[in-house]
Amino acid sequence: VSSEFFKKLYADNKFIEQTTEQLYDEQAGQFLADRYVVGTCPNCGNENAYGDQCERCGTSLSPTELINPRSMLSGNTPVLRETKHWFLPLDQYEPWLREWIIEGHKSDWKTNVYGQCKSWIDQGLHARAVTRDLDWGVPVPVPGAEGKVLYVWFDAPIGYISATKEGFPDDWQKYWQDPGTKLVHFIGKDNIVFHCIIFPVMLKAHGDYILPDNVPANEFLNLEGDKISTSRNWAVWLHEYLQDFPGQADVLRYVLCANAPETKDNDFTWKDFQARNNNELVATLGNFVNRAAVLTQKFFEGKVPERGELTEVDEEVFRQVAEFPNRVGELIENYRFRDALAEVMNLARLGNKYLADTQPWHLIKTDAARTGTVLHVALQVAAALVPLLTPFL
C-alpha cells in the first residue's frame, strides 16, 4: 500500500526532487537514519535529542539541526554527503492547513494539540524528505531510486490503511474513503506533528482519502517524577501489576483515567494510586453503594422498597441525576475522559450527601415508609452510576 501511495503522488507530481546533504557515518559506511543520530537540541539544550525529534521538549528536528551530532552506530561525528531524495512540499499546503486547522478546528481540538499545530504553521513549513538512504525498509518504487527506501514517517501511517485492508479486505474503503466516516487519531504529543500535519497533507495530496476529524493527543505520563522508559526498566509492567494486585484491574483503569495527561504532563505515583483508591473508589463510590445496599438488606430484606411521596429534597436529587448522562456524554464526545470520570464520581458524592442528610439508619426508628422512599431514591442513584461507569471500569 505504501508503494502504491507513493507512486500515486509521484505520478501526480506531488513531490519535488532535491539533492541535499545528509549525515554519513564513515566508519559504518552508511547514511544515518534520523534515529541513528543524537545530539544537543537547539531548542531546549537536551544533549540526547534524536535526529527527528527532541523527546524532552517535543520539537520536531532534522539531523543537521542537532548541535554536536554523533552516530549511534559508531559514536563518531558524522560527515555531510550529498544525496538525492524526494520531498513532500509542506509549504505548498500551508494555506490549506491554516484553513483546515487554524480556522476549522480552533474550537473543537484540544488546546495542546491546536497550540502545537499553530506554532508549527506560524513558524513556516518546509519541504520534508519522504525517502532515505538505508539498506532496510520499503524500496522507493520509481526509476533512479536504487538503494533508497521510504522514510518511516511516510510509510508508518499508511500502515494503518494496510492493516484495515488486511482485516477488512472487502469494505476497507468505508473506514478511509467514506465522507460519512469519522476518523479519530488517539496518539501521544510527540506524534502530533505527524498525525496533524504530515499525514493529513499526504492524504490531501492523494485525494481519495478522508481527513482526521480530531486528534485528541495526550501529553506524557511520567512515573514517580521520571520519564517512563522500558529500556531502563522504569515502567509499571502490566503482567507484574496483575500478579501483585489480583482482581484490581479496574483500580488501575480508574487511576490512569483520573490522572490522564490530557492537556499537560502528569505524574503517576504509587502514593497517589493508593490515595485515589482509598479516598475515591472506596470512601466515595464504594461507601455510597455499600451503604445503600446494606441498609436495604437490613431494613427491607434486600428488596427495593416502594417509593412513597417525594419531598423537595428527593425531587432535587432526581433532577440532578437526570442531568448527568448528557453532561458525561458530552465530555466523552469531546475526548475529555478525565473530566467525564470526575463527573461520574460527583454523582456518587451526590448519593453520599443524600444519605448523610436523610439518615435512614435513624429514620427507620420513627418512619419506615419514609425510610423506604429514601432508600428507593438512593438505589436509583446507584443504578444511574452503572451505565455511566461502564466506559471507565
N, C-alpha and C positions, 0 to 999 in steps of 0.2 A: 504494500500500500504506500509506503514512504517513497519508493522508487517511482510509482505511477504519479504520486502527488508532485514530486519534483519535476518529472517530465512534463506534466501539465503546465506548471508555472514557467518552465523553461521554454516550452513551445509558445506560450503566450507572451514571451519577452518580459516576464515579471522580475527577472534577475538582472544584475549588472556584473560584468566580469572585471576584476581588478587584480593587478599584480601588487602585492603588498609584502612587507617584511614580517616574518613570523619567527618566534624564538625557536632555536635549534640547539640540541644538546650534541656537541661534537664528540664527546666520549661515547654516548649511547648511539650516535649515528642516526638520529631521527628528529623530526619536528616534534614539538611538545604539545600535547593536548592541554586545554586550559587548566584542567585539574592536576596536571603534572607540573605546574608552575606555582610556586608560592613566593610571597614577598611581602613588603610592607604596603598596607592600604594607603593610598594618597588622601583618603577622606578622613579616616579615624586613627591611623597610625598602627593598626593591628599588624604585627610582624608576621603573622601566619595566614594572611589572606590568600585565597586561591586566585587563579588566573581568570576566573569568570565571575567571581563574587566574593565579597568580604562577609563572612558569616557573623561578624560582630556587629557591623552597622547596617548590613543588608545592601550596600551599594553594589550594583552590577558593574563589572570591570572587564577589561580586556587584558591579556597577559602583559602587553607592552606598557600598560599604565602602572604596573607594580613598581615600587621602589626597591632596588636591590633584589631583583628576581633570582631565583635559584631553581634548578631542576630537581624534581623529586626522584628522578631515576638515578642520577649520579651525585647530586649535591653541588654540582658545579654551576658557575654562572653561564647561562646560555647566551648564544650569539644570535644576531639577526641575519636571516637569509631571505632572499626574495622567493616568492611562490605565488602561483595564480589561484584565485578562488572565486566562487560565485557568492554574491551578496544579495540580501533582501533589502531593498532601499526603504527603510522605515521612515526616512524623512519625507518621502513622497506621500506617505499616508498620514502625516501629521495633521493636516486639516480635517481629515475624516475622523481621526482619533479624538480630536478636540470636540467635534460634534457628537460623536458616539458616547464618549466617556465624560468629558468635562461638562458638557451641556446635558446629555441624555441621562446620565446616572449620578448627578450631583445630589439627588435626594434619596436614592434607594441603595446605593452601595455603602458599605461600612466606611467610616471616616479614615481608618488606617489604610484601607485599600485605595480609596479615592485620592487621598493625600499623596500616596507614593506615586500613583499614576500621573497625577497633575504635576508633581515635581519633575518626573522624567520628561513629560511632554514640554513643560515650560523651559527646561534646560536645552531643548532641541534634540531631536532624534537623529541618529546617523545610520548609514547602511551597516548591516550586520552580516558577517560571513555565515553561510549555511553549509560550508564544506570544510574539511580538514585534511591534512596530510598525515594519515595513520595507516597502520597495517591491520587494523581491525575496524569493523563497523560495516554499514551498508554502503557498497560501492556507489559512487556518483554515476548515474546511468546515462551519461551523454558522452559523445566523442571528445577525446582530448583530456579526459579526466582520470587517466590511469594512475593508480596509487592514491587516489583521493576518496574519501568517504563522506557521508552526510554527517554534519555536526549533530551531536546528541540532542541539542535542543531544537533541531528541526525534526529529527527522527522520533524522539520520545513522545511528544504529544500526539503525533499521528498514530502512535501505538494504541491510544485509546480507541481510535477508529478501527484499527486492526483487530483489537480484542472484541469489539462489538460485532464485527463481521464474522469472527470465529465463533462467537456464541450464538449469533442470530443471523445466519447466512441469508435467510430469505427476506428478512424485513429490517436489516440494519439501517436502511436509509431513514426510517421514521425517527431514529434516535439522533441522526446527524444532519438530515437534509429536509425534514418536515418543518415548515414555518410554525406549525402548531405545537412543536416540542419546546419545552423549557429546559435549556441546558444550564446547569449549575456546576461550577468548579469549586470543590472543597479542598483547600490547599493550605500550606504554611506561608508565612510572609516572605520567606526567601525565594518563593516562586511566583510572587505577584507579577513581576515584570514579564515573565514568560507567558503566563496564562491570561494576562490582561492586555498586553501589547503585542508581543511577538507572535504567539499562536493565533490570536484574532486577526492580525494582519495576514498571516498565511491563509487563514480561512477566507478572508475577504478577497485576497488575490486570486484564490482558486475560483471562487464564485458560486460553487454548488452547495456550500455548507452554511448552516445557521451559526450565529454567534452566541457566546455565553450570555445568558440573561443576568447572571450575578456571579461574583467570585468572592464569597464570604471567607476570606483568608483569616486565619488566626495568627497571632504573634507567637513568640516562643514560650514554652513552659519549661522552666528550669527546675532542677532538683536540689533542694537544700542550698540554694544560693549559687549553684554552679550549673553550667550548661550540661544537659544530658548528652552523654557520649557512649555509644555502645562499644567503641574501640577501647575506651578507657574503663569499661565495665561500670560506668556511672549511670545507672538506669534502674528502674523498677521492672524487673522481668516478670511477665505475666504468669508463667508457669510456677515461679517461685512464690508469687503472691497467692495464687490459688492453693498452693501447698501449705503456706503459713497461715492463711485466713480461709479455711474451707467454708464454703457456703456464703462467703461475704463478697461475691462479685458485684452485687448491687451497691454496696458501700463504696467501692472503688468507682463505679459508674457515677454515683451521685457526687462524690468529691471532685472528680475530674470535670464534670459539667459545672458544678457550683464554682469552681476555681478556674474555669476555662480562660485562656488568654485571648479573649475575643477582640479587644482593641488595644491591649498593651501586654508586654511580657508579664508573666506571673510566675510564682514560685510554688512548687509542691514540696511540702514538708510533712514529716510524719506527725509532728505536733499538731499541725492544722488538720490533718487527716483524723486524728483522734478527737480533736475538739468538734469538728463537724459531725462526726458520728455520734458523739455523746450529747452535744447541745442541740443538734438539729434533727437528725434521724431518730434518736432515742427520746430526748426530752421534749421535742416539739411534735413530730409526726407520730412516733410510736406511742408517746404518752396519751395523745388525744384519742387515737383509735383504740388503744388498750382500755382506757377509762370508759369509753362509750360501750365497748363490747362487754367488759367485765360487769358494769352496772346493769346492763340489760340482762345478762345471765343471772345476776344476783336477785334482781327485783322482778323480772318478768320471764324467768325460765328460758332465757335465750331467744325469745320470740320478739319480733319488732312490735312494740306496743302501738295501740291505736292512737291516732292524732286527735287531740281534743281541740278546743277553741284556742286560736293563736293570739298571743299578745303582740304588742308593737315590737318588742324585742325579737320575738320569733320571726315576724314578717320581715324585719330588717335583715336578719340573718339570711333568710331565703332570697331576699332581694340582692344581697351581696354575692351569695353563692351563684346566682344566675349570671352575674357579670364575669365570673372567672373564665369560663370556656372561651369566650370571644377574646378576652384580654390575653390569655395564654396562647391561644391560637394565632393571634396577630403577631405576637412576639416570635413565635416559631416560624411563621411565614416570612418574617424579616430577619431570620437567622440569628436572633438574639436568644440563644438557648439558655444561657446563664440567667438572664432576666426572667425568662419564662419559668424556669425551675424555681426561682425565688418567689414568683407569684404563687406557684402551687404550694409552697411552704407557708405563704401568707394565708392560704385557705385553711391549712392545719392550725395556724395560730388563731384564726377566727373561731374555729371549733373549740380550741382550748379556752379562749376567753369566754365563750358562751357557757361552757360547763362551769368555769370558775364563777361566773356571775349568777348562774341559776342554782348552783349547788344541789344537784339532785340527791346526793347522799344525805343531806339534811331534809330536803323537801319531802322525801318518801315517808317521813315520820308523821307528816300532817296532811299531805295531799297526794295520794297515789296517782290520781288521774292526771294531775298537772305534771308529776314526775314522768308519767308515760309520754306525755306530749314533749317534754324536754328531751328525753332520750330518743324519741322519734325524730326530732329535729337534728339532734347530734348524729344519729345514724345516717340521715340524709346527707349531712355534710361529709361524713366518712365515705359514703357511696360516691359522692361527687369527686372525691380525691382519686378514685381508681382510674377512670379514663384519662385524667389529667397527668397522672404519674406514669402512665403506660409508655409514653415516648422516652422516658428517662430511666426507668428501673425495670 
